[in-house]
Amino acid sequence: MQINIFYGCGLMNAKAGTIWFSGLHGSGKTTIARVLAERLRVKGAKLVVLDGDELRKGLSLDLGYSREDRNRHIKRVANVCKIISENGVLNIACVASPTREMREYAKSLIPEFVEVFVKCPLEECERRDVKGHYRLAREKKPGFENFLGIGIAYEEPESPDLVLETDKESVKESVEKLYSKIVEKGWLE
């Protein structure tokens, strides 16, 4: 499991809380999160980036991809985010989190929470898929029966704090919108 922790030189204080990215695989969650983290890191903010795929290699190694296992994984990630926030660190969580129920669970658990819906049409996510997972899911290959967007539906957030439409805006534009949102919320000093 890889968890990146960055301690800055004290130039910027970031409020302890969670920026929760949700969206289909290939929508751009991790890319945007990493660029945002670098921008904040350069300014001296301390933060943790939690990538759902990386967390599955350790924290949720025992889980599969059924709806129930996905929900267990999200609960674990939300609890980790809560602990990190309680210790005064901003964290950015990149997890598909396909159900409204699990996103609401995370939101209820973490007092300072920004929900970011990384919106991208399924067709574009499939086009971006360098690993070929969508193709394997469409071919109903073993192990890909529950692939998000094909075997399991993704429930779009009803009222996220921010929507980033990555098929219509560049990574730079998405990061700028998100940066402006966390400044607006008073998370950066």
C-alpha positions in Angstrom: 0.0 0.0 0.0 1.4 3.4 -1.0 0.4 6.4 1.0 2.2 9.6 0.1 2.7 12.0 3.0 4.2 15.4 2.2 5.2 17.9 4.9 5.7 21.4 3.6 8.0 24.1 4.9 5.1 25.9 6.6 4.4 28.4 3.9 0.7 27.4 3.7 -1.6 26.0 6.2 -4.3 23.7 4.8 -7.4 23.0 6.8 -7.6 19.3 7.9 -10.4 17.7 5.9 -11.0 15.4 3.0 -11.4 16.1 -0.7 -13.3 13.1 -2.0 -13.0 12.3 -5.7 -15.7 10.1 -7.2 -16.2 8.9 -10.7 -15.7 6.1 -13.2 -12.4 4.5 -13.8 -10.5 6.6 -16.3 -12.4 9.8 -15.6 -9.3 11.5 -14.3 -9.6 11.4 -10.5 -6.0 10.4 -9.8 -4.5 12.7 -12.4 -6.3 15.7 -11.1 -5.6 14.8 -7.5 -1.9 14.5 -8.1 -1.7 17.8 -9.9 -3.6 19.5 -7.1 -1.4 17.8 -4.5 1.7 19.1 -6.3 0.3 22.6 -6.4 -0.4 22.5 -2.7 2.9 20.8 -1.9 4.9 23.5 -3.6 3.2 26.1 -1.4 4.1 24.1 1.7 0.9 22.4 2.6 1.0 19.0 4.4 -1.4 16.5 2.8 -1.9 12.8 2.1 -3.1 11.4 -1.2 -5.0 8.2 -1.0 -5.5 6.3 -4.2 -8.3 3.6 -4.1 -6.4 1.2 -6.4 -3.3 1.5 -4.2 -5.3 1.1 -1.0 -6.8 -2.2 -2.4 -3.2 -3.6 -2.5 -3.0 -3.5 1.3 -5.9 -2.1 3.2 -8.5 -4.0 1.2 -6.5 -6.9 -0.2 -9.1 -9.3 1.1 -11.9 -7.7 -0.9 -13.2 -8.3 -4.4 -15.2 -6.1 -6.6 -18.8 -7.0 -5.8 -21.1 -4.2 -4.7 -20.8 -5.4 -1.1 -17.0 -5.6 -1.2 -16.8 -2.1 -2.9 -18.9 -0.8 0.0 -16.6 -2.3 2.5 -13.6 -0.8 0.8 -15.2 2.6 0.8 -16.0 2.4 4.5 -12.4 1.5 5.2 -11.1 4.4 3.1 -13.6 6.8 4.8 -12.4 5.7 8.2 -8.7 6.2 7.2 -9.6 9.7 5.9 -11.3 10.5 9.2 -8.2 9.5 11.2 -6.0 11.5 9.0 -8.2 14.6 9.2 -8.4 14.2 13.0 -4.6 14.4 13.1 -4.6 17.8 11.4 -3.8 16.8 7.8 -5.6 17.5 4.6 -6.2 14.4 2.6 -7.3 13.7 -1.0 -9.1 10.4 -1.6 -9.4 9.1 -5.1 -12.0 6.3 -5.0 -14.7 5.4 -7.5 -17.3 5.1 -4.7 -20.1 4.1 -7.0 -23.0 4.4 -4.6 -24.7 7.4 -3.1 -25.1 5.5 0.2 -21.3 5.1 0.6 -20.5 8.7 -0.3 -23.1 9.8 2.2 -21.5 7.5 4.8 -18.1 9.1 4.1 -19.6 12.6 4.3 -21.3 11.8 7.6 -18.1 10.5 9.1 -15.8 13.3 8.1 -16.8 16.8 9.3 -14.8 18.8 6.8 -15.6 17.2 3.4 -15.6 18.3 -0.2 -17.2 15.9 -2.7 -15.9 16.2 -6.2 -17.6 14.4 -9.0 -15.2 13.8 -11.8 -17.8 13.5 -14.6 -16.8 11.8 -17.8 -18.9 9.8 -20.3 -18.4 6.1 -20.2 -17.3 6.1 -23.9 -14.5 8.5 -23.1 -13.4 6.5 -20.1 -13.3 3.5 -22.3 -11.2 5.3 -24.9 -8.7 6.4 -22.2 -8.4 2.9 -20.8 -4.8 1.9 -21.5 -5.1 -1.3 -19.4 -8.0 -2.6 -21.4 -10.2 -3.3 -18.4 -13.4 -1.9 -20.0 -12.8 -4.2 -23.1 -12.4 -7.2 -20.8 -15.6 -6.3 -18.9 -17.5 -6.0 -22.2 -16.1 -9.4 -23.2 -17.3 -10.7 -19.9 -13.9 -12.1 -19.0 -13.5 -13.8 -15.6 -12.7 -11.2 -12.9 -14.3 -8.3 -14.8 -18.0 -9.2 -14.3 -18.3 -6.4 -11.7 -16.4 -3.7 -13.5 -17.8 -0.3 -12.7 -19.9 1.2 -15.4 -20.3 -2.2 -17.2 -21.2 -4.9 -14.6 -22.1 -2.5 -11.8 -23.8 0.8 -12.2 -22.3 4.1 -11.1 -24.8 6.3 -9.2 -23.9 9.9 -10.0 -23.9 12.2 -7.0 -27.0 14.3 -6.6 -25.4 17.4 -5.1 -21.6 17.3 -5.1 -19.7 20.3 -4.0 -18.0 20.4 -7.4 -18.4 18.8 -10.8 -15.3 18.5 -13.0 -16.2 17.5 -16.6 -13.0 16.0 -17.8 -14.2 15.4 -21.4 -14.8 19.2 -21.7 -12.0 20.8 -19.7 -8.3 20.3 -19.4 -6.6 18.9 -16.3 -5.3 22.4 -15.6 -8.8 23.9 -15.8 -10.2 21.2 -13.5 -7.4 21.8 -10.9 -8.0 25.5 -11.1 -11.7 25.0 -10.4 -11.0 22.7 -7.5 -8.3 25.0 -6.1 -10.8 27.9 -6.2 -13.4 25.8 -4.4 -11.1 24.9 -1.5 -10.0 28.6 -1.2 -13.7 29.6 -1.2 -14.4 27.1 1.6 -11.6 28.7 3.6 -9.5 25.6 3.6 -6.3 27.4 2.6 -4.5 30.1 4.6 
